[in-house]
Amino acid sequence: MNWFAKFEKKFSKYAIKNLMFYIIVLYAIGFVMNTFFNGLYDAYFSLDFAMIFKGQVWRLFTFILQPPSNSIIFVVFVLYFYYLIGSVLERIWGSFRFNVYFFTGVILNILASLIIYLIWGLSFKLSTNYINLALFMAFAMEQPDMEVLLFFIIPIKIKWMAILDAVIFGITIVFGYLVPFLPRNVWYSLYAAGFLAPSAIMCYANATAALVSMLNFIIFFFLYKKGPAKSSTQRNFDKAMRTAKKAQQNARKDYWQQNSGNTQGNGGTQSGTYSSASSDNRTQQSQTQHAKRGVPKHRCAVCGRTELDDENLTFRFCSKCAGNYEYCSDHLYTHIHVTGDKQ
């Protein structure tokens, strides 16, 4: 997506830094409104196209006040969780791309509600549920091995929660459009499980809302990943991996040549001597080079680069990896976390 790279270069200065902080503030305001002024949000601020077409255009912006939870007990944890997700995504992607991803979700949410109103005549008041779900799915793609406590008790990796959400999503979309062809017992079974609505029109509306609202996730992670703006770090990683693999193959080749020369018996004494001598020369040269350059203090666990390779590189330890793993600035936020169960 070369056009996106050009777009980012031209307009990145307009990106809102720390965007998720301001979104969380809006959610907090919405929570206070719902708690102390029950009904005020639905009456004046929700995404209701029947009222928008009557002139209440501010609803196109104020619907985002709807918090992800109205529970007094869990709202603090939920808001912190989404702030964490947004902050991590902004650090990984950069402020501009995160801004585009989030506001694309907002626009698609509005578009889905408009489509439903124009086709089926329903004033489908979409909340921020799909916007937050798109953030969660993106976070799961970037940090699949991060663990959270389900119900504050059960440790579970983010990727499994995302897979479960994707399955529910798929059922809502696919079976929502296939309702006319489903046997009644299947339909009502899915309705009892909470996947489908009791009426066909509501099933169509739910399927349309889910499909359209999540298009930003589909676009960014099935199309954008192929673009140069996304793959620049990946290309550096692949290059480092190819270099490391080639070095490993050469080292293995030298090892087998040396050992085969030493085990050939009397007839292979001269070959073994030559192989040993050449190996000693390489070892001596390597030691001489290290003595000249000095012993590195930092080494990236992904690409193997040290401060001797590039004096501008910075290195940090990852607090989420099991063990003392150090990463360079290119891989600090893009590496796969090493967990204790991976040996």
VEXDREN-2710 file (C-alpha; in Angstrom, 1 decimal):
% VEXDREN-2710
k/r/px/py/pz
1/MET/0.0/0.0/0.0
2/ASN/2.4/2.7/-1.3
3/TRP/-0.4/5.2/-1.3
4/PHE/-0.9/4.8/2.5
5/ALA/2.8/5.4/3.1
6/LYS/2.6/8.6/1.1
7/PHE/-0.6/9.5/2.9
8/GLU/1.1/9.0/6.2
9/LYS/4.1/11.0/5.3
10/LYS/1.9/13.9/4.3
11/PHE/-0.6/14.0/7.1
12/SER/1.2/12.3/10.1
13/LYS/1.8/15.7/11.7
14/TYR/-2.0/15.9/12.3
15/ALA/-2.2/12.6/14.3
16/ILE/-3.5/12.9/17.8
17/LYS/-0.8/11.7/20.3
18/ASN/-1.9/9.4/23.1
19/LEU/-5.4/9.2/21.5
20/MET/-6.6/6.4/23.7
21/PHE/-6.3/8.6/26.8
22/TYR/-8.8/11.0/25.4
23/ILE/-11.1/8.2/24.3
24/ILE/-11.0/6.7/27.9
25/VAL/-11.9/10.2/29.2
26/LEU/-15.0/10.2/26.9
27/TYR/-15.9/6.7/28.1
28/ALA/-15.6/7.9/31.7
29/ILE/-17.9/10.8/31.0
30/GLY/-20.4/8.5/29.4
31/PHE/-20.2/6.2/32.4
32/VAL/-21.0/9.0/34.8
33/MET/-23.9/10.1/32.6
34/ASN/-25.4/6.6/32.5
35/THR/-25.0/6.2/36.2
36/PHE/-26.4/9.5/37.4
37/PHE/-28.6/10.5/34.5
38/ASN/-30.1/7.3/33.3
39/GLY/-31.7/7.6/29.9
40/LEU/-30.0/10.8/28.9
41/TYR/-27.6/9.1/26.5
42/ASP/-30.3/7.3/24.6
43/ALA/-32.5/10.4/24.5
44/TYR/-29.9/12.9/23.1
45/PHE/-26.5/11.3/22.3
46/SER/-26.9/7.8/20.9
47/LEU/-26.4/6.9/17.2
48/ASP/-30.1/7.2/16.2
49/PHE/-30.5/8.0/12.5
50/ALA/-34.2/8.7/12.8
51/MET/-33.3/11.7/15.0
52/ILE/-30.2/12.5/13.0
53/PHE/-32.3/13.0/9.9
54/LYS/-34.5/15.3/12.0
55/GLY/-31.5/17.6/12.6
56/GLN/-29.7/16.1/15.6
57/VAL/-26.4/15.7/13.7
58/TRP/-24.3/15.9/16.9
59/ARG/-25.3/12.3/17.5
60/LEU/-22.7/11.3/14.8
61/PHE/-20.0/12.4/17.2
62/THR/-21.5/12.0/20.7
63/PHE/-22.4/8.3/20.4
64/ILE/-18.8/7.5/21.2
65/LEU/-19.5/8.5/24.8
66/GLN/-21.0/5.0/25.4
67/PRO/-18.5/3.2/27.7
68/PRO/-17.6/-0.5/27.1
69/SER/-19.1/-1.3/30.6
70/ASN/-21.7/0.2/32.8
71/SER/-20.8/-1.9/35.8
72/ILE/-19.5/0.1/38.8
73/ILE/-17.4/-2.9/39.8
74/PHE/-15.7/-3.7/36.5
75/VAL/-15.6/-0.3/34.7
76/VAL/-12.2/0.7/36.1
77/PHE/-10.6/-2.6/35.0
78/VAL/-12.3/-2.4/31.6
79/LEU/-11.2/1.2/30.9
80/TYR/-7.7/0.4/32.0
81/PHE/-7.6/-2.7/29.8
82/TYR/-8.7/-0.7/26.7
83/TYR/-6.2/2.1/27.6
84/LEU/-3.5/-0.5/27.7
85/ILE/-4.6/-2.0/24.3
86/GLY/-4.7/1.4/22.6
87/SER/-1.4/2.5/24.1
88/VAL/0.4/-0.6/23.0
89/LEU/-1.0/-0.4/19.5
90/GLU/0.0/3.2/19.2
91/ARG/3.6/2.4/20.3
92/ILE/3.8/-0.5/17.8
93/TRP/2.2/1.2/14.8
94/GLY/2.8/4.9/15.5
95/SER/0.3/7.6/16.3
96/PHE/-0.9/8.1/12.7
97/ARG/-1.7/4.5/11.8
98/PHE/-3.5/4.0/15.2
99/ASN/-5.5/7.2/14.5
100/VAL/-6.5/6.0/11.1
101/TYR/-7.5/2.5/12.5
102/PHE/-9.6/3.9/15.3
103/PHE/-11.4/6.6/13.4
104/THR/-12.0/4.2/10.4
105/GLY/-13.8/2.0/13.0
106/VAL/-15.9/5.0/14.1
107/ILE/-16.8/5.9/10.5
108/LEU/-17.7/2.3/9.7
109/ASN/-19.9/2.1/12.8
110/ILE/-21.8/5.1/11.5
111/LEU/-22.0/3.7/8.0
112/ALA/-23.3/0.3/9.3
113/SER/-26.1/2.1/11.2
114/LEU/-27.0/4.2/8.2
115/ILE/-27.2/1.1/5.9
116/ILE/-29.5/-0.6/8.3
117/TYR/-31.7/2.4/8.6
118/LEU/-31.9/2.9/4.8
119/ILE/-32.5/-0.7/3.9
120/TRP/-34.7/-2.1/6.7
121/GLY/-35.9/1.2/8.3
122/LEU/-34.5/0.3/11.7
123/SER/-33.0/2.9/13.9
124/PHE/-30.2/0.6/15.0
125/LYS/-28.4/2.3/17.8
126/LEU/-24.9/1.0/17.5
127/SER/-22.7/1.6/20.5
128/THR/-18.9/1.5/20.7
129/ASN/-18.9/-2.3/21.1
130/TYR/-17.5/-3.1/17.6
131/ILE/-15.0/-0.3/17.8
132/ASN/-13.6/-1.7/21.0
133/LEU/-13.7/-5.3/19.6
134/ALA/-11.7/-4.2/16.5
135/LEU/-9.1/-2.8/18.9
136/PHE/-9.0/-6.0/20.9
137/MET/-8.6/-8.1/17.7
138/ALA/-5.8/-5.9/16.5
139/PHE/-4.0/-6.2/19.9
140/ALA/-4.4/-10.0/19.7
141/MET/-2.8/-10.1/16.3
142/GLU/0.2/-8.1/17.6
143/GLN/0.6/-9.7/21.1
144/PRO/-1.0/-13.1/20.8
145/ASP/0.9/-14.7/23.7
146/MET/0.1/-12.1/26.3
147/GLU/-1.8/-13.6/29.2
148/VAL/-4.7/-12.1/31.1
149/LEU/-6.8/-13.4/34.0
150/LEU/-10.2/-14.4/32.8
151/PHE/-12.7/-13.6/35.6
152/PHE/-9.6/-12.5/37.6
153/ILE/-8.7/-16.2/38.2
154/ILE/-8.1/-18.2/35.0
155/PRO/-4.9/-17.3/33.1
156/ILE/-5.5/-17.3/29.3
157/LYS/-3.7/-16.1/26.3
158/ILE/-5.1/-13.2/24.3
159/LYS/-5.1/-15.2/21.1
160/TRP/-7.6/-17.8/22.4
161/MET/-10.0/-15.1/23.5
162/ALA/-9.7/-13.5/20.0
163/ILE/-10.4/-16.8/18.3
164/LEU/-13.5/-17.2/20.4
165/ASP/-14.7/-13.7/19.4
166/ALA/-13.9/-14.5/15.8
167/VAL/-16.1/-17.7/15.9
168/ILE/-19.0/-15.8/17.5
169/PHE/-18.5/-13.1/14.9
170/GLY/-18.6/-15.7/12.1
171/ILE/-21.7/-17.3/13.4
172/THR/-23.5/-13.9/13.7
173/ILE/-22.6/-12.9/10.1
174/VAL/-23.0/-16.2/8.2
175/PHE/-26.1/-17.5/9.9
176/GLY/-27.6/-14.0/10.2
177/TYR/-27.8/-13.8/6.4
178/LEU/-28.8/-17.5/6.1
179/VAL/-31.8/-17.3/8.4
180/PRO/-34.4/-17.9/5.6
181/PHE/-32.7/-21.2/4.8
182/LEU/-32.2/-22.4/8.3
183/PRO/-34.5/-25.0/9.9
184/ARG/-36.5/-23.4/12.7
185/ASN/-35.0/-25.6/15.4
186/VAL/-31.5/-24.6/14.4
187/TRP/-32.5/-20.9/14.3
188/TYR/-34.1/-21.0/17.7
189/SER/-31.2/-23.0/19.1
190/LEU/-28.8/-20.3/17.9
191/TYR/-31.2/-17.6/19.3
192/ALA/-31.3/-19.4/22.7
193/ALA/-27.5/-19.4/22.7
194/GLY/-27.4/-15.6/22.0
195/PHE/-26.0/-15.8/18.5
196/LEU/-29.1/-14.8/16.5
197/ALA/-32.1/-12.5/17.0
198/PRO/-35.7/-13.7/17.2
199/SER/-36.7/-11.9/13.9
200/ALA/-35.2/-12.2/10.4
201/ILE/-34.8/-8.5/10.0
202/MET/-33.0/-8.2/13.3
203/CYS/-30.7/-11.0/12.2
204/TYR/-29.9/-9.2/8.9
205/ALA/-29.3/-6.0/10.9
206/ASN/-26.9/-7.7/13.4
207/ALA/-25.0/-9.4/10.6
208/THR/-24.7/-6.2/8.6
209/ALA/-23.5/-4.3/11.7
210/ALA/-20.9/-6.9/12.5
211/LEU/-19.6/-7.2/9.0
212/VAL/-19.4/-3.4/8.1
213/SER/-18.1/-2.3/11.5
214/MET/-15.2/-4.7/11.5
215/LEU/-14.0/-3.9/8.0
216/ASN/-11.2/-1.8/9.4
217/PHE/-9.7/-4.9/11.0
218/ILE/-10.1/-7.0/7.8
219/ILE/-8.5/-4.2/5.7
220/PHE/-5.6/-3.5/8.0
221/PHE/-4.6/-7.1/8.7
222/PHE/-5.4/-8.9/5.5
223/LEU/-4.4/-6.2/3.0
224/TYR/-2.2/-3.7/4.8
225/LYS/0.2/-6.3/6.1
226/LYS/1.3/-6.8/2.5
227/GLY/2.3/-3.1/2.1
228/PRO/5.8/-1.7/2.5
229/ALA/4.9/0.4/5.4
230/LYS/4.0/-2.6/7.4
231/SER/6.7/-4.9/6.1
232/SER/9.8/-2.7/6.6
233/THR/10.5/-4.1/10.1
234/GLN/9.5/-7.5/8.9
235/ARG/12.0/-7.3/6.0
236/ASN/14.8/-6.4/8.4
237/PHE/13.8/-9.3/10.6
238/ASP/13.7/-11.8/7.7
239/LYS/17.1/-10.5/6.5
240/ALA/18.6/-11.0/9.9
241/MET/17.1/-14.5/10.1
242/ARG/18.5/-15.5/6.7
243/THR/21.9/-14.2/7.8
244/ALA/21.8/-16.1/11.0
245/LYS/20.6/-19.3/9.2
246/LYS/23.4/-19.0/6.7
247/ALA/26.0/-18.6/9.5
248/GLN/24.6/-21.6/11.3
249/GLN/24.7/-23.7/8.1
250/ASN/28.3/-22.6/7.5
251/ALA/29.3/-23.4/11.1
252/ARG/27.7/-26.9/10.8
253/LYS/29.4/-27.5/7.5
254/ASP/32.8/-26.6/9.0
255/TYR/32.1/-28.9/12.0
256/TRP/31.3/-31.9/9.8
257/GLN/34.3/-31.2/7.5
258/GLN/36.6/-31.1/10.5
259/ASN/35.2/-34.2/12.2
260/SER/35.1/-36.2/8.9
261/GLY/38.8/-35.3/8.4
262/ASN/39.8/-36.5/11.9
263/THR/37.9/-39.8/11.6
264/GLN/39.3/-41.0/8.2
265/GLY/42.2/-42.9/9.7
266/ASN/45.8/-42.8/8.4
267/GLY/44.7/-42.1/4.9
268/GLY/42.9/-39.0/6.0
269/THR/45.5/-37.6/8.3
270/GLN/46.7/-34.9/6.0
271/SER/43.1/-33.8/5.2
272/GLY/42.3/-33.7/8.9
273/THR/45.4/-31.7/9.7
274/TYR/44.6/-29.2/7.0
275/SER/41.0/-28.8/8.2
276/SER/42.2/-28.4/11.8
277/ALA/44.7/-25.8/10.7
278/SER/42.2/-23.8/8.7
279/SER/39.7/-24.0/11.6
280/ASP/42.4/-22.7/14.0
281/ASN/43.2/-19.9/11.7
282/ARG/39.5/-18.9/11.5
283/THR/39.2/-19.0/15.3
284/GLN/42.4/-17.0/15.7
285/GLN/41.1/-14.4/13.2
286/SER/37.7/-14.2/14.9
287/GLN/39.4/-13.7/18.3
288/THR/41.6/-11.0/16.9
289/GLN/38.6/-9.2/15.4
290/HIS/36.7/-9.4/18.8
291/ALA/39.8/-8.1/20.6
292/LYS/40.0/-5.1/18.3
293/ARG/36.3/-4.3/18.4
294/GLY/35.7/-5.2/22.1
295/VAL/33.2/-7.5/23.7
296/PRO/29.6/-6.4/23.2
297/LYS/27.5/-5.7/26.3
298/HIS/24.1/-5.9/24.5
299/ARG/22.8/-8.3/22.0
300/CYS/19.3/-8.5/20.4
301/ALA/17.6/-11.9/21.0
302/VAL/15.9/-11.7/17.6
303/CYS/18.4/-10.3/15.1
304/GLY/21.6/-10.8/17.1
305/ARG/22.9/-7.3/16.5
306/THR/25.0/-5.6/19.2
307/GLU/26.0/-2.0/19.9
308/LEU/29.2/-2.8/17.9
309/ASP/27.1/-3.2/14.8
310/ASP/25.4/0.1/15.1
311/GLU/26.2/2.7/17.8
312/ASN/22.8/4.2/17.4
313/LEU/20.9/1.1/18.4
314/THR/19.3/1.1/21.8
315/PHE/18.6/-2.1/23.8
316/ARG/15.9/-2.9/26.4
317/PHE/14.8/-6.0/28.4
318/CYS/11.2/-7.2/27.9
319/SER/9.4/-7.5/31.2
320/LYS/6.8/-9.9/29.6
321/CYS/9.3/-12.5/28.4
322/ALA/10.3/-15.4/30.7
323/GLY/14.1/-15.0/31.3
324/ASN/16.5/-12.2/30.6
325/TYR/15.9/-11.4/26.9
326/GLU/17.2/-8.2/25.5
327/TYR/15.9/-6.6/22.3
328/CYS/17.0/-3.8/20.0
329/SER/14.8/-0.9/19.3
330/ASP/13.5/-2.5/16.0
331/HIS/12.3/-5.6/17.8
332/LEU/11.3/-4.4/21.2
333/TYR/7.6/-4.1/20.4
334/THR/7.4/-6.6/17.5
335/HIS/9.0/-9.7/18.9
336/ILE/7.0/-12.8/20.0
337/HIS/7.1/-13.0/23.8
338/VAL/9.0/-16.0/25.3
339/THR/6.8/-17.7/27.9
340/GLY/7.7/-20.2/30.5
341/ASP/5.9/-23.0/28.8
342/LYS/7.9/-22.8/25.7
343/GLN/11.1/-24.8/25.9
END
